[in-house]
Amino acid sequence: MLAPQGGGPSQDELKRVAAHRAVELVRSGMVLGLGTGSTAVHALDRIGALLRTGHLRDVVGIPTSEWAAARAAAAGIPLTDLNAHPVVDLSIDGADEVDPALNLVKGRGGSLLREKMVEGASRRFVVIVDESKLVPRLGASGLAVPVEVIPFGWSLTLRRLRTLFDGVPGFNIKLRTAATNAKASAFDESESKSEPFLTDNKNYIVDLFFEDGIHGDLKLISDDILRITGVIEHGMFLGLASSVIIARKDGVVVVDKAAKPTRLESSSAFIFRSYKLHPRPFVILLTKSQRPAHSSHLISSTQRSLRLRRVKASMGNYVSCTLAGPPGGHARSAKVILPCGRVQRIDGPANAAELMLDAPGHFLVDSRSMHVGRRFAPLSADEDLEMGHVYAMFPMKRVNAVVAAADMAALLMAARKEVRRELGAGARVLPDAAHVSTEVAEGYAPDSEQNAARTSLEEAAEMREFRYRLSMCRSRRPTLETIAEEPICSR
């Protein structure tokens, strides 16, 4: 944390330090999302300086506005677009509001559509703000929550938005004009004679104002707004931010999405309590012959309960374990679960682009990165496949979606089919994983700091939410019926 000296650094200086902290995450060869605004400009200047000195190389940026494109070009940052790079490694941008769950209001400058497209396609989205942008709920600052609409029939769209929030105390709505865009401040009842403000995409902005912020389920409210014909996008960025870097008067604070924030009585002050995260569990399935008798009783009920809670997020590791081989093995190939469910072996060097060309409209993801309830982490087109890893292909329309339990069940089915095909119908586990049974027999309980938790698929099935979904992944022994032979009579 930066400690203030003397009278303390100015707010702009703190923004600059916060932006430089965000730029520390940039690596050579990355595709960057370049933000818009007075805070993001410090990040653009810093990236340009690092490129000029040679500390960064082969970095390209996707600007979120015409302003960002001009500023990045002036800083010497090579530019590209989402057509050439549909997956962005890192986006750095500011925000107009941040709530305790790291949901954002953005786009008061008018660039919300491009910002959401670029930052929604990012593997990691880092937000830079000062502490004045912290609010107890979105819209609570009294400033605008922007909605981008098409110019055709804009007054009808505005009336439908007003009807949607009819009855909400302190709600107001107004078309943004060129004269009011510079401030996008609190609601002004005076009618401006200025022309409507135009976004970079030549659309209009309708500003929503809430006296006490937006109450209710933000996801449902978001869906209701987007269902109105004529609405293109709104300025609520829900669940997109990976980290928020806050420039405070007493220094700079970094808050990750995994941390759990607690709101204080003051609406603009937060305490962020970081909870230590356990390493991703490693799932190994033992056969009855490998599992020692009464092994489940050698682990305390508390440890067992903790492991069962982790199983829900670990199915991607189970797929990798099943198909790719045990840790420490010398894997000579990568495997890809194709959209049809077939498993393809890749024995030589290959990158994601080659596979995506064979399956247009699909993206590639490493199964080890998949966790139920988390967003997919697609591979960039030029990313090489690693030997020993297992990858899966999903439709491009789900690139910004979260991993569902049904996705994991489908991968498990493909993995089990491949194991049976390679090792025979009786094979249920990795042969090299048998040494784990010895550790369990000796009462070995791995420490969460050093070893990943090991548990069985049978234990996972005890969880009520997985009982149905995993049941279809279990192997079933076919029932064989005797075939009665009949003599063939020749005529």
N, C-alpha and C positions, 0 to 999 in steps of 0.2 A: 504494500500500500504506500502511496505517495504521501509524505507528511508535509503539510504546508509550512512555509518559512516566512517569518516576518508577518506581513499583512495577509499572507496566503496567496496562492496562485489565483488568477482570474478564472471565470467560468470557461472562457475560450481556451485558456491554457490547459485546464483540466480535460476539456474535450479532446485537445490535441494528444495529451498523454494517454487518454482512454483509447483513442484511435490507433496510436502507436502500439498499444498493448494488443489490440485486435490484429494488427498487421504482423505481429510475431507469429501468428498461426499460418501465414502464407509460406508456401514452399515452391521451389522452382518447378516449372512444368504444370502448375495448377491453372484451371479455368476458374476465374473469379467473377462474382456478381458485384458490380460497382454501384454503390448506393448514391442517393441524391440528397442534398441538403447541406446545411452549415456544419454539421458534425462529420458527415461522410467525406467532406472535402479534405479533411486532415488525413484520412486514410488514403485517398487518391494521391495526394502529394507525397506521402511517405512511400507508397509503392513505387511511384515514379522515381524517387530518389534512390531507392534500393536497386532498381533496374539500371539506372545510369552508372552506379558504382560497381555493378557486377555481382552484388550479393544475391540478386534474384535473376533467373534466366528463364526464357521460354514461358513466360507468364502471359496469358491473354485475358482480357476482361470483357464482360457483357454489360453494357451500361443500362441502367434502369430508366433513363430519360435522355432527352436531347441535351439537356444541361450537363448531365454526367458524361455523355459522350464527348462533348466539347472540352470539358475539364480534364478528362482522362487523356484525350489526345494531346492536350497542351502539356500534360505531365509526362508524356512519352510512353503511355501504356498501350500496347497493341490491342485493337478491338476486334471482336467477333460477335456472333449472335447465337440464339438458341437453335437455329436451323443447323448450324455447323457443330454445335456442342450442346446437345439436349440435356446433358447432366452437368451441373455446376459443382465444383469441388467445395467452394467456400464463398459465401456472400457476406459483405460487411455493409451495414447501413444504419441509419438512425431511426428514431420512432417518435411519434407525437405523444403517445401514452403507453405505459406499461403497467399491467395489473399484477397482483401477487402470483398468479399462475403463469406469468410471462406471455400472456396474450397481449396483442398490440393494437393500437390505432395508428395507421400510417396513411400517407397520401394527401395531407393538407396542402402540400405543394402541387398536387394535381397529377402525380405520377403513379398512382396506386395500382393501376392495371399492370404496367410493365414491372413494377416492383414485385407484385405478387407472383407474376409468371416466372421471373428470374429466381426469386428467393424460394418459391415453392418447388423449383427444380434443383435446389441446392442440397448437397449432402449435409452441410453445416451452415447455419445462418447465425451470425454474430451481430448483435444489436448494440449500438453505442448511444447512450443517453446521459443527460444530467439529471440530478435528483428531482428537479422540478417536474419531470415527466412521469414520476411514480404516482399512481392513483389507486384508490381502493377498488374501483371497478371502471371498466371502459366507459368513456363519455363523461366521467365525473368532473373533468376539468372545466366543463361548460363550453368547451370549444367544439369545433365541427367534427362529426364523424362523416366522412365523405362517401358518396355513392356516385359512381360513374354511370351515366345513362346516354343512350343515343339521342342525337338532336331531334330526330323525327318524333313528333308527338310527346315532347318532353313534359309538357304541362299535364298530360294524362298520366304519365309515369309518376310525376310529383304528387298528383292527387291520390294515386293508389298507395304511395308510400305514406302519405298523411293518414289515409284510412287504416293502414296497417298498425300505426301507433296511436290511433284514436283512443282517447281516454287515459293516455299516459300523462301524469302530471308534469307540467313544465316542458312538454315537448314542443319543438318548433322545427320548421323546415323552410328552406329557401334555395332558389337557384343561385349558384355562384356566378358573379360577374367579374369581368376583367379588372374592375376597380377594387373589388373586395378580396381578390385572390391573394394579394401580397400578405395580408394579415390572417385571413380565414379565422377571424376572432369570434367572440361571442355574438349571439344572434342580434341583428340590427333590423328593426322593423321598417326603417326608411326604405323606400323603393329607389333603387339605383337605375339611372337611365343608361348606364354603360352596357356594352354588348356582353353576351354570356362568355364566360371564360372557356377557352378551348384547351383540352388536354393535348398531349403529343399525338394522340390518335384521333384528334378532331372530334372528340366527344364533349358532352357537357358534364358538369359536376353539380349534384344536388347535395346540400349540406344538411345533416340532421343534428339537432341540438337537444341535449337532455340536461335538465336542471340538476338531477341527482344521479346521473349515470344510467347505464343500461342494466335493468334488473331482469332476472330470468335466465333461462338456458341460452347461452350465446350461440351454440350450434343450431338450435331450432330457430332463433331469430335470424341468424345468417341464412339459413335455408329459405325462410319466409321472404326475405328481401330478394334473394336471387331468383325466386319463382315468379317475381313480377316481370311481365313482358316489358322490355325496354331497358331493364337494368342489366348492365354489363358486369360490374363488380363493385364490391364495397371495401371500405378501408379497415375492416376488422381482420387482423391476421391472427388466426386462432391455431395455437399449437405448432407454429412454424419456427419460432425462435429456439435455437439450441443453447445459446448463452446470451446474457445481457451484461455489458460492461458499463457501470454507473460511475459518472464523474461527480463526486460529492465534494462538499467544501473541505472535508478533512481527508480527502484522498480518493483513490479509485478502488471500486469493489467489483469483483467478477462473480456473477451468479450463473451457475449452470442449471440446465433444465432438470437435472437429477436432484438438485438441492430442493429443500422444502421451505419456502418462504413463509413467514408469519407476519401478519400486519399488526402494527402498533396502533395506539389510539390516534396518533397523528396520521392524517391521510397521506402524507408524502414521505413517511419514514418506514423503513422495513428492517427487520432482523432476518438474516438468512442463516439457517442452521443446516450445516452440511452433514449428511448421514453417510457413513462409510458404506460403500457398495461391495457386496460379495463378488468375487470373480465369477465369470460365467460357469455354470455347472457343466460337468462332462458326464454324459449318460452312457453307461455300459450295461448291456442286457446279458445276464448270466442264465445259462440253462439250469435245469433242475440238478443235473449231474455236477455242475460246477459250483452251485450255490451250497455252502456248508449248512448243516442242520442248525436251526435256531439262530441263524446269523442276524436276523432282524432284532433279536433281543440283546445283541451285543452293543447296540447303539441306543443312547438314551432317547426317551420319548420326545424330549425337546428337540434334539438334533434331527430325529426322524420327521417331526412336524415341519421343521425349517426346510428340510430337503424337499418334502412334498410341495411346499409353497413355491420352491424354485423350479420344479419340474415344468410348470406351465410355460416358462420362458426359455426352456432349454431344448425344445424338440429339434431346432436347427442343428444343434451339436450332435444330437442322436443320429440324424441323417448323415452328417459328415463322418461320424464314428463308424456307422454301419457300412458305408460305401467306400470311404477313402482309406481305411486301414487304421491300425492303432497308432497312438502317438509314438514317435521315435522310429517308426518304420520308414523304409526307403521306397516311397511311392514313386512310380515311374509314369503315372498318367493322371490326368484330371478327368472328372466325370461331370456330365451335364444332363440334368433331367429336362428333357424336351417338353414342349407344350402338350404333346400327345401322351406323355407319361413314360415314354421310352427313355432309357439311360444310354447316353452316347459316351464312349471312351475317347479321350483326346490324348494321344501318345506323344505328340510333338509340340513344339512351340506354337501358340495360338493366342489371339487377343479377342476381346469381346466383340469387336466389329465384325470379324469373320463369321462368328456364330449368329449375330443379329442379321447379317445379310442373308443367311440361310433361312431365318425365321422372321420375315418382315413384320413390323408392328409389335415386336416383343423386346423386352429388356432382360439383362442378365444380372443375377444377384448371387453372392456367395451365401450358401446355406448357413454358414457359421454366424453370419450377421443377422439372421432372422430370429425375431422374438415376437411372440404373440402380443399384440397391442402396440408394437412399435412400427414406425414407418419403414418401408423398403429402403435399402441402401444400394441403388443400382451401380453397376460398374460403368466407368467411362468407356467410350468406344475404343480408345487406344490402350486400355489396361490389359496387361498380359494375364493369362490364366496360370495359376500356380499348381504345380504337380502335387497331388495328394489332396487337393481341395475338391469339394463338390459344389456345383453351381446349378441354379434352376432358372428357367425362363418363365416370365409372366407377361400378360398383355400390357402394351404401353399405356393403356387407359388407367392402369392401376399404379403408375409410377409414383404417385404422391399419396397412395393409400397406405393403410396400416396392415400388418400381417394378421390374418385371421386364423383361428384354430382349424378351420376347414383347409386352409392352405397347408398347414403343417401335417394334417392327416393325409392329404393327397401325396405329399412328399414321402411320408412314412410308407405309404402303400407302394410307391415306386421303388423305394429303397429295399423293402422286403422282397419285392418281386425280383430285383436284380440279384440279391443275395441268394435266393432260391435257385435262380438260373445258373449262377456261377458255382455254387457250392453244393447244390442238390437240395431236395425238398426237406431233408432233415436238419439242415443247418439253420440255427436261430441266432447265432452270435458270431463275433469275430474269434477265430481260433486263438489269436495271440492275446486276447483279453483275459485268458484264464488265470493269469497271475493275480488278478484282482481278488479272486476268491480266497487266496492265501492270506492277503492282507485283512480281509473281513474276518476270516477264521481266527486270526490272532487278535481280534478286537480292535483293529486299527481304525481310528476315526480321523479322517484327514482334517487338518486345520484349515479353516476358510481363508487364512492369509496366504497359505503356501500351496494348497492343493484344491482343485475343483471338487465339488461334491459329486459322489458317484451314487447313482440309484438305479433302480430297475424300472422297466416299462410297466411291470405289474404294479409297482407302487404308484406310478403315475395314474394308472387306471383306477386307483382307489379314490382319486379326486372326482367329485361329482360332475364337474363341468367337462371332464375328459372321458367320463365313463362311456358316453355314447359315441363321441367322435373317434376315440381310439379303438373302439370295439371292432370297427370295420377294418382296422389295420392289422388285427391279429391273424396269424395263420390258422386255417381250419383244416382238419384232417378229413379228406373226402370219404364218404361212405361208399364202399365198393359192394356191388351186388353180383351174385353168381350169375354167370351167363350160361344159360342152358343150351347145350349143343344138340342140334337136330341133324339126323343123317340126311344127306342129299341123295335123292333118288334119281338115278338117270333114267331117261325115257328111251 
